[in-house]
Amino acid sequence: MDEITRREYEETVKRVEAEENRQNKRLDKLEESLATLTDLTISVEKIATSIEQMQKELTKQGERLEKIEAEPGENWKKVVWLVVAAVVGFALHAALGI
């Protein structure tokens, strides 16, 4: 079996330590990326919840708007019906000579 010299051993240790440091830096960067991704995921979830709430509110407002827009039409129908009823009533009154 070949024995290695002290110098070769120390060089091997330095290379292993350098590789360890490099791997630790990579792990640190990955942890930072994971934390950023987690924050982003939480933000997207909050946005989705907010949009869902806004959609519900928008639907309610749309229903209220339809009612508000329909009201003048309903009032106009009542006015027309009253005018027609008055004209028919007046015509009947005149025809019957009351």
C-alpha positions in Angstrom: 0.0 0.0 0.0 1.3 3.4 -0.9 1.6 5.9 1.9 1.0 9.6 1.3 3.2 12.3 2.5 2.2 14.8 5.1 2.3 17.5 2.4 -0.1 15.4 0.1 -2.4 14.8 3.1 -2.5 18.6 3.9 -3.2 19.4 0.2 -6.0 16.9 0.2 -7.5 18.3 3.4 -7.3 21.8 1.9 -9.1 20.7 -1.3 -11.8 18.9 0.8 -12.2 22.0 3.0 -12.4 24.2 -0.1 -15.1 21.9 -1.6 -16.9 22.0 1.7 -16.9 25.8 1.8 -18.1 25.9 -1.8 -20.9 23.5 -1.0 -21.8 25.5 2.1 -22.1 28.6 0.0 -24.3 26.8 -2.5 -26.5 25.6 0.4 -26.7 29.1 1.7 -27.8 30.4 -1.7 -30.4 27.6 -2.0 -31.8 28.4 1.5 -32.1 32.1 0.5 -33.8 31.1 -2.8 -36.2 28.8 -0.9 -37.0 31.6 1.6 -37.7 34.0 -1.3 -39.8 31.4 -3.1 -41.8 30.8 0.1 -42.4 34.5 0.5 -43.5 34.7 -3.1 -45.9 31.8 -2.7 -47.5 33.4 0.4 -47.8 36.7 -1.5 -49.5 35.0 -4.4 -51.9 33.2 -2.1 -52.8 36.6 -0.5 -53.3 38.1 -3.9 -55.6 35.2 -4.9 -57.6 35.6 -1.8 -57.9 39.3 -2.3 -59.0 38.8 -5.9 -61.6 36.3 -4.8 -63.0 38.7 -2.3 -63.0 41.5 -4.9 -64.8 39.2 -7.4 -67.5 38.5 -4.8 -67.9 42.2 -4.1 -68.0 43.0 -7.8 -70.8 40.5 -8.3 -72.8 42.0 -5.5 -72.3 45.5 -6.9 -73.4 44.2 -10.4 -76.6 42.9 -8.9 -77.3 46.2 -7.1 -76.5 48.1 -10.3 -79.0 46.0 -12.3 -81.7 46.7 -9.7 -80.9 50.5 -9.9 -80.9 50.5 -13.7 -84.2 48.5 -13.8 -86.0 50.8 -11.4 -86.6 53.8 -13.8 -87.9 51.3 -16.4 -90.4 49.9 -13.9 -91.4 53.4 -12.9 -91.9 54.4 -16.5 -94.1 51.3 -17.1 -96.2 52.4 -14.1 -96.6 55.9 -15.5 -97.5 54.6 -18.9 -100.1 52.2 -17.4 -101.6 55.0 -15.3 -101.8 57.3 -18.4 -103.4 54.5 -20.4 -105.8 53.7 -17.6 -106.7 57.4 -17.2 -107.3 57.8 -21.0 -109.5 54.7 -21.1 -111.3 55.9 -18.0 -111.8 59.3 -19.5 -113.0 57.7 -22.8 -115.4 55.5 -20.9 -116.6 58.4 -18.9 -117.2 60.5 -22.0 -118.8 57.6 -23.9 -121.2 56.8 -21.1 -121.9 60.5 -20.5 -121.4 60.3 -16.8 
